[in-house]
Amino acid sequence: MKYGARSYLLDTNVAIWLDVEPQLVSMQVHAALADPSCAIFVSAVSFWELPIEQSIGRYDPGLPLELMLARYRVHELAMTSKYTGTVRELPRVHRDLFHRMLVAQAIVEGMTPVTGDARLSGYPVSVLRAQ
Protein backbone atom coordinates (compact mmCIF):
# COMPACT_ATOMS: atom_id res chain seq x y z
CA MET A 1 0.00 0.00 0.00
CA LYS A 2 1.39 3.39 -1.00
CA TYR A 3 0.60 6.10 1.51
CA GLY A 4 1.38 9.14 -0.63
CA ALA A 5 3.11 12.50 -0.62
CA ARG A 6 1.47 13.78 2.55
CA SER A 7 2.76 10.82 4.54
CA TYR A 8 5.79 11.19 6.77
CA LEU A 9 8.00 8.59 8.43
CA LEU A 10 9.74 9.92 11.54
CA ASP A 11 13.31 8.90 12.25
CA THR A 12 13.89 7.72 15.81
CA ASN A 13 15.80 10.90 16.67
CA VAL A 14 12.84 13.06 15.63
CA ALA A 15 10.39 10.96 17.65
CA ILE A 16 12.63 11.40 20.70
CA TRP A 17 13.01 15.15 20.16
CA LEU A 18 9.24 15.55 19.87
CA ASP A 19 8.87 13.82 23.21
CA VAL A 20 11.64 15.50 25.20
CA GLU A 21 12.88 18.56 23.25
CA PRO A 22 10.18 19.66 20.79
CA GLN A 23 11.95 23.00 20.27
CA LEU A 24 14.65 21.10 18.32
CA VAL A 25 12.09 20.19 15.65
CA SER A 26 11.45 22.67 12.84
CA MET A 27 8.18 24.56 12.48
CA GLN A 28 7.65 22.76 9.15
CA VAL A 29 7.60 19.39 10.93
CA HIS A 30 5.33 20.72 13.69
CA ALA A 31 2.97 22.04 10.98
CA ALA A 32 2.83 18.61 9.31
CA LEU A 33 2.10 17.00 12.68
CA ALA A 34 -0.74 19.45 13.27
CA ASP A 35 -2.22 19.05 9.77
CA PRO A 36 -5.00 16.42 9.86
CA SER A 37 -4.51 15.74 6.13
CA CYS A 38 -0.97 14.44 6.81
CA ALA A 39 -0.34 10.87 7.87
CA ILE A 40 2.50 10.52 10.37
CA PHE A 41 4.28 7.22 11.05
CA VAL A 42 7.06 5.81 13.20
CA SER A 43 8.65 2.61 11.98
CA ALA A 44 8.61 -0.51 14.12
CA VAL A 45 12.37 -0.31 13.52
CA SER A 46 12.45 2.65 15.95
CA PHE A 47 10.88 0.50 18.65
CA TRP A 48 13.88 -1.82 18.28
CA GLU A 49 16.51 0.89 17.83
CA LEU A 50 15.59 2.88 20.94
CA PRO A 51 16.11 0.12 23.54
CA ILE A 52 19.35 -0.91 21.85
CA GLU A 53 20.60 2.68 22.02
CA GLN A 54 19.36 2.94 25.62
CA SER A 55 21.26 -0.20 26.60
CA ILE A 56 24.54 1.41 25.51
CA GLY A 57 23.74 4.70 27.27
CA ARG A 58 22.86 6.92 24.30
CA TYR A 59 19.33 7.75 25.45
CA ASP A 60 17.46 7.95 28.73
CA PRO A 61 16.16 4.44 29.49
CA GLY A 62 12.81 5.91 30.53
CA LEU A 63 11.87 7.25 27.10
CA PRO A 64 8.80 5.40 25.77
CA LEU A 65 7.86 6.01 22.14
CA GLU A 66 4.35 4.75 22.80
CA LEU A 67 3.36 8.00 24.57
CA MET A 68 4.54 10.06 21.62
CA LEU A 69 2.35 8.00 19.27
CA ALA A 70 -0.83 9.04 21.06
CA ARG A 71 0.21 12.66 21.63
CA TYR A 72 0.91 13.36 17.95
CA ARG A 73 -1.59 10.93 16.32
CA VAL A 74 1.34 8.94 14.96
CA HIS A 75 0.88 5.41 13.61
CA GLU A 76 3.31 2.53 13.82
CA LEU A 77 4.53 1.18 10.47
CA ALA A 78 5.29 -2.54 10.65
CA MET A 79 8.59 -3.88 9.35
CA THR A 80 7.95 -6.79 7.01
CA SER A 81 9.89 -8.75 4.43
CA LYS A 82 8.52 -6.63 1.57
CA TYR A 83 11.25 -4.05 2.24
CA THR A 84 14.26 -6.40 1.99
CA GLY A 85 14.82 -6.01 -1.75
CA THR A 86 14.88 -2.24 -1.42
CA VAL A 87 17.34 -2.36 1.49
CA ARG A 88 19.62 -4.56 -0.59
CA GLU A 89 19.54 -2.12 -3.54
CA LEU A 90 20.22 1.06 -1.54
CA PRO A 91 23.52 2.82 -2.21
CA ARG A 92 26.05 2.66 0.63
CA VAL A 93 25.32 6.20 1.81
CA HIS A 94 24.79 5.29 5.45
CA ARG A 95 26.22 2.35 7.39
CA ASP A 96 23.52 2.44 10.08
CA LEU A 97 21.19 -0.49 9.45
CA PHE A 98 18.26 1.20 11.20
CA HIS A 99 18.47 4.20 8.88
CA ARG A 100 18.74 1.96 5.83
CA MET A 101 15.59 0.09 6.88
CA LEU A 102 13.75 3.37 7.50
CA VAL A 103 14.71 4.67 4.05
CA ALA A 104 13.61 1.41 2.41
CA GLN A 105 10.22 1.67 4.09
CA ALA A 106 9.84 5.30 2.98
CA ILE A 107 10.71 4.42 -0.63
CA VAL A 108 8.38 1.42 -0.84
CA GLU A 109 5.48 3.23 0.87
CA GLY A 110 5.93 6.56 -0.93
CA MET A 111 6.58 8.40 2.34
CA THR A 112 8.87 11.29 3.18
CA PRO A 113 11.38 10.46 5.92
CA VAL A 114 11.71 13.16 8.59
CA THR A 115 15.17 13.20 10.11
CA GLY A 116 17.91 15.22 11.71
CA ASP A 117 20.52 13.15 9.86
CA ALA A 118 21.71 14.98 6.72
CA ARG A 119 23.15 11.77 5.27
CA LEU A 120 19.66 10.47 4.47
CA SER A 121 19.46 13.12 1.73
CA GLY A 122 21.94 10.99 -0.21
CA TYR A 123 19.30 8.33 -0.84
CA PRO A 124 16.81 8.36 -3.74
CA VAL A 125 13.97 9.72 -1.61
CA SER A 126 12.73 13.20 -0.75
CA VAL A 127 13.71 13.98 2.87
CA LEU A 128 12.22 16.53 5.26
CA ARG A 129 14.93 17.86 7.57
CA ALA A 130 13.73 18.11 11.16
CA GLN A 131 16.06 20.93 12.13
N, C-alpha and C positions, 0 to 999 in steps of 0.2 A: 504494500500500500504506500503510495506516495502522498506525503502530507502537504507539500506545496511551499511556495515562496514566503508565506507568512508564518512559517513554522521554524522554531528555533530550538537548537539542542545546546544546553548549557554545559560547558566544561566544568569539571569538579571544582576548579578554583573559583569560578564565578558563583557557583551554588554556595560555596563556603562564604565568599565575600557578602553575598546577599543576606546570609544569616547573621554574620558577626560584624561586618564592616561595609554596610550598603553604600556608604559614601565613596568607596573605591570603584563602584560600578557607574559607568557613564549614564547620562540622562537619556541617551538613545535606547539603552538596554532597559532602563526603568520605564520608559514610554512603551516599549514593546510588551513588557510584563503587565502594564496597566491596560493595554488595548485588548478588549475582549475578542477581537477578530484574529488575534495572534494565538497560535498554539505553542506552548512552551513545554519542553521536555528535558528531563535529565536521564541519561543513559544508566541502565543497570550496571554498566561498567563502573560508574562513579561510586555505586554502593559497595563495590569490591575495592576500588582504589583507595577510598577514604580510610577504611580500617587498616589497610596495609601501610599507608603513610602514617597513620596514628601510631602503629606498632613500632615504627622507627623514630618517633618523636617529631615528625614534621608538623602535625596538627594536634590541637587539643583533643584528647580522647573522648571528651564529652559532646562533641559536635554531631548531632544527628541530622542527616539530610531529610528524614521523614517530615520533620516539622516545617522545613522550608517548602516542601511540596504543597502542603495545605495552605500555607501563608500566601504563596504566589500563584495558586492554581496551576501548578506544574504537574505534568504527568510523567510517569516512569516509562521509558522505552526499553523493552526487553532486548537482550542480546541473544541472537539466535544464529544458527549456522548459515543463514542466507547472506551474511556479511563477509564470510571467509574469503571468497574469491576477490572481493574488492580490497580487503586488507592485503592480500598477497600481491595485488597489482599496484599498490601505492608506491610512489617514488620514496626513496630513503631520505626524506626531509627531516624526519623526527625519529629518534631511536626509542622513545617512550611508547611502549605497547598500548597503554591505556589511551593515549592520544591518537594512535593509529586506528584503534577500534572505534573511537568516537568519530573520527573523520570518515571512516568507512560507513558507519551508520548514517551520517549526514548525507553522504553522496547517494547511497541507495534510496533513502527516504525523501530526498529532495529538500532537506532541511539546511538551515544556515547555522553553523556552529558559532557559539558565542564564547569567546575566550580572552584571556589576558596574555596568552602565549603567541607572540608574533610569528613564530615558526609555522603555525598552522596555515598562514597565508601562502605558504609554498606548495600547498596541495591544490588539486584541481576542484576547488569548491569555494564559493563565496563565503567569507568569514566576517562576522561582526565583532569588532574589537570591543572588549568590555571596559577598557580604560581610555 
